[in-house]
Amino acid sequence: MEYTTLGRTGIRVSVMGLGCGGHSRLGLAQGKGAENAVAIVRRALELGVNFIDTAESYGTEEAVGKALAGVPRDSYVLGTKAGVSWQGQPCSASDLRARLEASLKRLRVDHVDVYHLHGVTVEEYAHATNELVPEMQRLRQAGLIRHPGITERFAADPGHAMLERALQDDWFDVVMVGFNVLNQSARDRVFAVTKPRGIATLCMFAVRKALSQPAELRSVIADLVARGMVDPAHLGSREPLDFLLEPGVASTVPEAAYRFCRHEPGLDVILSGTGTVAHLEENARSINAPPLPSGALARLRNAFARVDCVSGN
């Protein structure tokens, strides 16, 4: 496993992070049970993954807490999240504190390294900063969180409007951003600001449905071609991205997609979610692989340079 510094936090983290949400939620969304989820977290630690990302809404905090029980607290970096709305209403400062305390209890820790406002929209941003950011600062002073963060709602905001607004301020040490082969718009809209400021970046959506299911990929790219956003000349001759499977490039499209994100300047940690230990190990091999060949990399950048309207989900 390779490691990097998580922006201005100064924390050393694995370049692969275990994402405990997504479609699998450590297998819990597929009915695989808590023991499977615990096994995934523990295997991730064995592989050298030291960044664990979960959230109140994922339903995985208890499994993560069980898996981390007895593990030295300084050997892993833990992040969780809370949405800006709560029980159908805007979350208050006191609500946020109570929710964090509940998360800490489920996680069996006395603090988290990163605490995100989760899936914030442009419309929610003013409330988030007026009501919740001051409370996050108090929680930080109290030692319950080390670094404040914010995550976008990428499927609904693939053009990063909320993060562009948030980055006009400088309240968050860490941001979670959607970035993948199909939508690279964060390169100019997010990384151009985060890199010079040392704001850490966590990559979500590196591989979702469109980059793991061939039929879904064909559908998404056919739509982008029909809308004039992708030039077919940049695509494969049979399947849209079959040039990635040529000798010396990659063995699978998901592998190529992870490598594309892993070696993108401006991204610190590539989050990978899974429901099985075997898939976890496969993803770790992909993220630890070398950069894609320059020709394939240039072709991907040229093909999707104008796309900012899909998430790949």
N, C-alpha and C positions, 0 to 999 in steps of 0.2 A: 504494500500500500504506500502511495505517495502522500506527502503532507504539504500543507501550505499555511500561511498566516491569514487569519480571518480578518482582513482589512485592518482598520485602526483599533480593533479590539485587542490585537496582539496575541490572540489565542492561536495555538497550533492545532490545526484540524486536518483530518483526512480529506483528500479531494473527493472522495465518495461519502455521501451522507445517507444514512438509512431513513427513507421517508416512510412514516407509519400511517399515511393516509392513502390517497389515490383510490383506485378501483379495488385494490386487494385488502388494504388495511391490515397488513401482516397475516392475511388469510382469514381474518375474522369475518370479512364481508362475504367470504365464500363458505362460511360455516365450518371452518377447520379447527376452531377451538383455541383456547388460551395457551395450551401447552405448545402447539405449533408456533404461535406468535412468540412465545418466550424463546423457543429454540432458534427462531430467525434472528432475534436480537442478540442472543448469545453467540451465534455463529458469526454475525457481523463483527462483533468485538474480536473474535478469534482471527478474523481476516484483517484486522487492523483498522476497521471503521471505528472512529471515535466520536463522530457527530451523529446524534440521534435527533430526529425531528418528528414531533407529534403535535397534537392539538386537542383541546377540550372536545371539539365536535367529532373527532375521529373515533372515539370510543376505544382507543388503544393505550391510554395513559396507564391504566392498571396493569396491563400486560407488560408494558415497558418497565414500570416500577418493579414488578416481580422479577423480570429478567436482570435488572440492575442491582437488585438486593445483594449486598455483600461485595459488590465491585467497588474498588476505591474511587471516591467521588472525583478525585483529580485526574482520573484516567479517561474520562469521557466528557463530552460537551453536549449539553442537553438543551433543546429548545422546545417550547410549546406556545400555544396561541389561544386567543379569545376573540370572538367576533365583536364588532362594534354595536350590534343589536343584541338584546337579551330578553327572552320571553316575550317577543313581539314589540318591545319598546327599545328606544335608545339606551344603551348601557350607561349607568351612572358610575362615578368614580368609586363609590362604595361597593357597587356591584362588581366592578373589576377586581378590587382587592379580594372580595369574598371568592370570586371565581379562581383567582390565582391561588389562594390558600387551599381551595378544594383540589386544584391540579397538583399542587405540591404534595398533598396528602396521598393522592392516587399514585403519584410518581415515587413516593417514599423518599423525598429529598427535602432539604431546607431552603434550596434556591434553585433557580434555573439560570443557565448562562445567557439565553436569549429568550425574550418574551415578546411575541409579535401581536400586534393588532391584525386580525385575520380577515383576509379577503375584502379589504376596504374598497368601496366604490368612490367615485368622484363626489357623489351626493352625500356620502357619509363622512367625507374627509374633514369638513369643518367641525362637526361634533367630535370626531376622534381627537383632533388637536386641541379644541377648546376645553373638553371635559376629561379626556382620558390621558393625553400626554402628560399633563401636570401630575396625575396620579401615578403614571409610570415612573416619573422622576422621583416621587416620594417612595415608591416601592424599591427603586434602586438605592436610594439613601438608606432604606431599612435593611438592605442586604438580601432582599427576596428575589431580585433579578440583577443580573450583571449588565446586560445590554438591551436597550429597547430596539424593537424591530417592527417592520410592517410588511405585509404581503398583499399582493394585488389579486383581483378576481379575474385571472387571465382568460378564462373561457368567455366571460362577458366583456372583458376589456383587453382584447388582444393587441390594441395599439398603445397600451401603457399610459392612458390619460391620467389615471390616479397617481401613478409613480412620478410622472412628469411634474404633477402639481406638488407632490410630497417632497420632491428633491429641490424645490425652490426654498424649502426650509432645511434645517439641518438638525433634526431632532432624533433621527434614527441611525444607529450604528450598523444595522444589518437590514437588507431588503431581500425579499424573496420575489423572484421575477420569472415569468414564463419566457423560455427561449428554446428553440429547437431548429432543426433543418428547415422546416416549413415556414417558420416565422422568426426571422432574425432581426426584427425591427428594434429590439432592445439595444442592439449594438450602438446605434446612433442616439436613441432616445433616453437610454438609461445609463449604459456604461460610460458614455462620454462625460457624465457628471459624477458617477460613483468612483471611477478610477482616480481622478485627481484629488478627490476628497478622502479617499481611503475608506469609503463606505463598503462594507462587505456585501457580497452577492451570493445568494443561494439559488441555484437553478432548479426550477420545477418544470414539468412537462417535456423533459428531454426525450422521453419515449412514452407515448400514450397510444391510443387505439390506432391512429392513422399510420404510425410508424412501426406498429407491431402486427397489424392485420392487413394483408395485401389487398383485400377487397375494399377496405376502408380507404387505404392509400390511393387506390385507383379512383375512387369516387371524389375524394378531396381534390386531387390534382386535376381531374377532368373539369371540375367546377372552376378551379383557378385559371385553367387554360381558356375555358369558355368566357370568363370575365376579362380576359386579356391581361391577367396579372402574371402569367407564366408563359414563356416562349417554349413551345414544344421542341425547338431545336436544341434546348439544353437538357432534354430528358433522354431516357433510355430508348432503345429501338423496339423493345417488346413490352417490358414493364417500366413504369415511370422512373424508377431509380435502379434499374438493373446494372448500370455501369458501376455501382458500388460493390457488386459481387464479382467483378472481374478479378483475375489472379493478382495478388499483391495489394488489393484494396481492403476488403472486409469479407467476412464469412456470412454475415447476415446484415439486413438493413438496421435492426436495432443496435447491433454492435457499432455500425458506422455512425448511427445517430448519437450514441453515447460518446464516442470518440470525438465527434464534431463539437459537442458541447464542452467536453473535458478540456480541450485545448484552445477554447475561445478566450482570447485576452479579455479580462474584465470579469470572468466568472471564477469564483473561489471554490465552491462546493457543488457537486452535481448530485442531486437527490435521486435516489432510486428506490421505488417501492416494489414489494413483492409479497407473494403468499406462500412461497416455498423456499427451503434452504438451497435446493439445486438452482433455482432461478436467481437467488441472491448471489451465488457463486459465479454464475454465468455473467451477471451484470458487473460484478467486481472485476472479472477478467477483461471485459470490454472497456471499463473506465480506466483501468490501468494500462491499456494498450497504447502504442505510440500514436502520434497524430496521423490523420489520413494523408495519403499522398497529395502533393500540392495540386496536381491536375484535378483530382476528384474534389478537393476542397474548393478550388476556384469555380468548378462547374456548379457546385451546390450554391455558392454565394451568388453567382450570376443568375441561376435559375429562379431563386426566390427573393431577389433583391427588392422587389416591389411589394412583397406580401406583408400585410399587417392586419389581416382580417380573420385569420384562423388560429386556433390553439393546438390543433392536432388531437384534440380529445374526442 
